[in-house]
């Protein structure tokens, strides 16, 4: 490996790419001749694959390895698919129990003076409190702090534990630990994280990961993820941005019904499949009623919904340095150092309405999943967005169809899943949800659709104006089925050309993003960057309305770009791409850069 790196890794970053200036050839001895005969490995792709295979062999403790030529010149599509299926998913799988609690419960964003592993347990899970208390007692060296959550989790309470960040408990199952004695124990239900540095369950990231898991026949990893989501709705009131204490007031784009139906289709012949779907739909109904159709997210005047977290104070997970330019003028006004002003503001002893407004939108930006874009910055809490209302339309139609076709048009809603004011064990039929979907479509047509532009735009519920910011979320009504055939046709003829680039769909148009300056930097959810969620939803939406050719063209653009980066840059698979670049689209200089580029030798989770 040293010879390979010395000769080929000319920029010394432990990767061999098209940017290295080595000879791109190395001669290796063949196994059948005991090294006497030689075989030349040529070209960036084969040389990089050799580095990856040698790195994996070294990491497994091997001093030498035998490789077949077919492994080095493997079709890149086949190689990437194999790595995802056989390696990446395993590297990205997590579960919360004693096997990982020391690492998972230690928050890398704990900026306090005494960071330690901490887990919060909801009142409805006493068995988990007993379990984690036992873990803390038996493993004192990890200093696990086990805390009860109150029955009523208010924004004020969530703010009060900013200085005690911790993990939030997820679903667990009982299993037989010792077959000989019949001793039973609890274990966490596994889930997949969106990147190797994470240990918590994320919301909308998990939906898109689950699509890949289903394609790779990892369906039970998907069902366990959904069971974790149901646990969150039951105990925390919502599917959380992620299961950390500072996310208690914040959700993310809702995809539960579609995910549950896809999982059900894969397990429908299993004996408990219908019960799994019933619980999933009941949880989605509770989330719909209590989160998205309730204050502060529901706007009663327009009848549409907004990303509008009721979180208070400065989001602690970011760290004060990100907000220095915002906080410094207020700190000077009060004659306080930044840390003291931050404490006073979070404690409520300092009243600053303008700062309250800023952080109202800042919390909502993070809830939107599009953090950050100029489409949402400083305004999103007031926006009835195209994306959110498309997702809620999908909830309404999914729930209606499921009640009608799976549950005989009669679904009993137990007390645990009732909205305020609903009678326990009342019956819901599909007609209620059909009418909700029809009403939302009319409201989307009225407030979000622009016939002249052939686009959907967000609606500002405060100014009572439709915005003019062009975003790839305009294609989400195709995915949800909220668009009419006429609207779909206009989206293809008038909107699609605005967003289609060499690497697929760009998140926003250049015109809407505007000019960048030293004081107005680029954001990762704006032009020129593209993300997988926008691509996938657009492909499915176009196919739904019969635009097969356009969907295939966009899919090819995106997948070719992803594969080309994988081939040219040592197997890199990254979070987002600059879809306007054809040579190195994985280079991203916005915000924190890119995930998936910082590895040595081989990428183990994409």
Secondary structure by P-SEA (a helix, b strand, c coil): caaaaaccccccccccccccccccbbbbbbccccccbbbbbccaaaaaaaaaaaaaaaaacccbbbbccccccccaaaaaaaaaacccccccccccccccccccccccccccccccbbbbbccccaaaaaaaaaaaaaccccbbbbbbbcccccaaaaaaaccbbbbbbcbbbbccccccccccbbbbbbbccccccccccccaaaaaaaaaaaaacaaaaaaaaaaaaaaaaacccccccccccccccccccccaaaaaaaaaaacccccaaaaaaaaaaaaaaaaaaacccccccccccccccccccccccccccccccccccccaaaaaaacccaaaaaaaaaacccccaaaaaaaaaaaaaaaacccccccccccccccccaaaaaaaaaaaaaaaaaaacccccbbbbccccccccccccccccaaaaaaaaaaaaaaaaaccccccccbbbbbcccccccccccccccccccccccccaaaaaaaaaccccccccccccccccccccccccccccccccccccccaaaaaaaaaaaaaacaaaaaaaaaaaaaaaaaaaaaacccccccccccccccccccccccccccccccccccccc
